[in-house]
Amino acid sequence: MKKLIAALALTATLLAPTGCAAASEPAAAPSPGRYADVNGLHMYYEVHGPDQGRPLVLLHGALSGINTDFGELLPELAKTRRVIAIEQQAHGHTADIDRPLRMQQMAADTVALLRSIGVQQADFFGYSLGAGIAFEIGVTNPDLVHKLVLTSLTFSTDGLHPGLLDGLQSVTPEMMHGSPFHEGYLATAPRPQDFPKLIEKNKDMQLNLPSWSPEVVKALAAPALIVIGDSDIVRPEHSVEFFRLLGGGVVGDMVGLPKSRLAIVPGATHVTVVHQPAVLLAIIPPFLEAA
């Protein structure tokens, strides 16, 4: 799992178009937008869909935000589910504060926000950094988690393709200009001029991310849907190992289906895997709704 955030930054840099996006004033908070004051953070979240049933919590990836990662999926998911989408410290509408970015802290912030608004149990759909946050919550606050959708997540450093992170520390904010991540930040951040700080804090965070032992993965109580793109930064073999640790890789016709599932999205990279609504909407709701 270590350095996953840095890998996303590097991948985004490589895929970013050339040229700079024009700076713009941050957009006003959309109508479903709200704030909660938790752990010294003025934390932004949105609530969509019917106010009934178990909520689905969406957790975005590094350098990103709600709309950048879930803009195509959220409206469809919210047709039948109450969706709570959260933006982490220094991301999207949530301003940075004077502390490092740490996944454990982000998980604690997310738990504090959900408990402050009365959520007793939820399903979680996390992507990249957000998947790590969701998994951490599943480990540390199992009472809060019903099911997990973990997209593009490794539980150990060998889950990434070899050599992927070479040259990562040379990534500069200017390399990200013109990318969807930079444009999304300019459109939503309370202080758009802080984008270079976000890049540096993310580079620091990747040096301090947790990894989880096989024993911790095996002990996860909540059923999980593991999702990667077939050309992701995550090695397919690692995701199969992840699935096996969660009880998968069995002959289902003989022993029954495991509670967790594995999906590999065809024709998808790490950056594009969450932009495959036809595929994801065909596999995520059935998993969440299964008894």
Secondary structure, DSSP 8 states (H G I E B T S, - for coil): -TTHHHHHHHHHHHH--SS-----------TTEEEEEETTEEEEEEEES-S-SS-EEEE--TT--HHHHHTTTHHHHTTTS-EEEEE-TTSTTS---SS---HHHHHHHHHHHHHHTT---EEEEEETHHHHHHHHHHHH-GGGEEEEEEES--SSGGGB-TTTTTTGGG--HHHHTTSHHHHHHHHH-SSGGGHHHHHHHHHHHTTS-----HHHHHT--S-EEEEEEEESSB-HHHHHHHHHHTT-SS-HHHH---SSEEEEEEEEETTTGGG-HHHHHHHHHHHHH--
